[in-house]
Structures are given as C-alpha cells and as structure tokens.
Amino acid sequence: MKGYPGADKFVGSLGIKRREKVLILSDNLAPRKPVEIIADKCREISESVELDWSLPEEVLDEIPLRIQNELMQADVVLFLASQSWYHAPFRQKLKYRFKKRVIESYGLCMELLENGGLLADHHLIEEMNIEFKKKLKGRRSIHIMSSKGTDLFAKIDSVAAESGLYQKPGSGGNLPAGEISLSTIDKSVSGRIIFDLSFDTVGQLRGRTIELGINNNRIVKVSGAHKNKLKLLLSRDPRLKKIAEIGIGTNPFCILGRSILEDEKRMGTLHIGFGNDIYFGGENTGAHYDGILGEPTVDIDDNRVMLEGKISKGLFSKELVRRLSKFGVLN
C-alpha cells in the first residue's frame, strides 16, 4: 500500500502476528475509506482479519452482547468508529482480564493516514513520558491557566501515561497516542476552563469557545458555543458532570484541527475528561467526553511545567531536549 504512511505506522505499532485474529469494529457514521485502508494493511500481515460495521451509532453504556461474543475470539481489537467506546466496561475486561490488545482511533480521517500524529516516534514519546512522570512523582496539585481565561485548580491523585507501544498482551490505548493523564482527588477540582480547540460531541471549535464552571469536581455552569447542546447532554446524563481526568499531550508529531484524538495528544495541549472515570480508579460509569484547550500555562505545585503551550526543558534530559528541539514544543 503506497501513499498512506500513517496506516503503515498504525499497524506496525501493534506487532500483529500472522496467526493472530484481528477484529476491526466501526459504525455506519464513520468514513469508510480510512477504516478499509487499515483493514487492508492488517490483511498484509494476518491471515484472519474481520471488519464489522455493526457498532451502534448511539452512545451506550456497554458494548452489545452479540459483539462481546465476537470480541472474545480476537487477539487484537481495533475500535475505528465515529465515537469513542473507551468507557465501555467490556473494553476494560478485554484488555485487563482477557489480555487482548485493544486500540481505539475514533474519528479516523484520511489526513491522519498521510501525516501527523500516527507517524510519531513512539519510543521517543515513551522516553518523554517516563521522564515527565518521574518529575511529577510526589507532586500534590496542578494549576491550569490560559490567556482565554482558564483558571482551574486540582489536587493530584495519581499519574499515568500512554505512549502508543501496544505489542504486548493486555496492552492498548489510543492512536494517535501520547499523553500524561492525572486523576484528581475527589472534590478538589474547582475554577473555570475555556476550551478553544475541540470538544467531543461538537467537534472542532474553530475560533469559538466553550466555557465551563467547575466546583467540587463537577460542572456547575456552561456558557459559550454549543451551550444549549451541552446543557441538554448534561441534563440527560448527569454522570457527565463529573471531572474524570486531566491530560497533557506529549506527541509533537500531531497536527491540530483534524480530529479530537489528535488534538488532545498534541504536545502543548491540555484536555479535561468528563464522565466515566473507571480507568482512573473511580466508580463513575457511562460515557467519557474530552474537551481540549491550546496554549495552556501549567504549574505543578510551585513548578511551572508549561508556559503558553511550551513544555519546560527542565522536565527532560539534555539528550531528550536535543531531540525535541526541532519540534518547537519546549520552553
């Protein structure tokens, strides 16, 4: 397959073996061509690749039972749908209990197969994440600010990372990959956050902003673009009012403005996850949605780790700083 290096890198990062069964799940709202290109690339390696377009188009708390049975027969599972299935409890069981490799790339578009975040050096991202996490060890609080008016404070509970290396049983995550994720202590998140890049359920914001007031880890006010849609969403499912995570993008290869996943992984952006927090040790079920803002300033305790979207050089070794300098993502 020529002309789609992102597809080559996507499938190459999974370490698929010839006798492993690959199951690709999507729905009828997702663009067909990029999904089919990934399927064809998988078929160049595996003897058994199935493409199933029967995922529900509506948001459900769980993957339908008829599909669960199908999933149990696979070694590698790809969710390439129009929406995320990150939140589904059975997805978590597949990865942690049954040791399947489970990867998601919702909103996959043709541009992503040509350049950008899927072409990342995942080993470089892994090195960054390891060094970043070490500097965050033992830290207690995070303060997020932006020129648009964001001013959010939270106490840190735990720190996790995702790098895109998904070749071992029980591994998996998003592609494009690359983030540091923080879970927060209950009732510690308060302030105001202004999303200016993108937001799940509404897509790219393109110069508009969504403004949320947060108190005790919950959304208490919605204003700005798409406020009526978001208010209706929150009234229908109050579980979405809860803060689930704070994520910092660590993938310098990503290009903004094409997909939610690529926006949130871009090094120098920050995202807030709402709703389902099971992956972060919580008990809140249901859907999980992310909002992304650009050029944040971030303090961890009294240390400035990001200034207007540029991450501090002090977080990384001299060798990593040298390798990252070409991306223009460091301060």
Buried (B, 14 or more C-beta within 10 A) or exposed (E): EEEBBBBBBBBBBBBBEEEBBBBBBBBEEBBEEBBBBBBBBBBEBBEBBBBEEEBBEEBBEBBBEEBBEBBBEBBBBBBBBBBBBBBBEBBBBBBEEBEBBBBBBBBBBBBBBBEBBBBBBBEBBBBBBEBBBEBBEEBEBBBBBBEBEBEBBBBBBEBBBBBBBBEEEBBBBBBBBBBBBBBBBBEBBBBBBBBBBBBBBBEBBEEEBBBBBBEEBBBEEBBBBBBEBBBEBBEEBEBBBBBBBBBBBBBBBBBBEBBBBBBBBBBBBBBBBBBBBBBBEBEBBBBBBBBBBBBBBBBBEEEEBBBBBBBBBEBBEEEBEEBBEEEEBBB
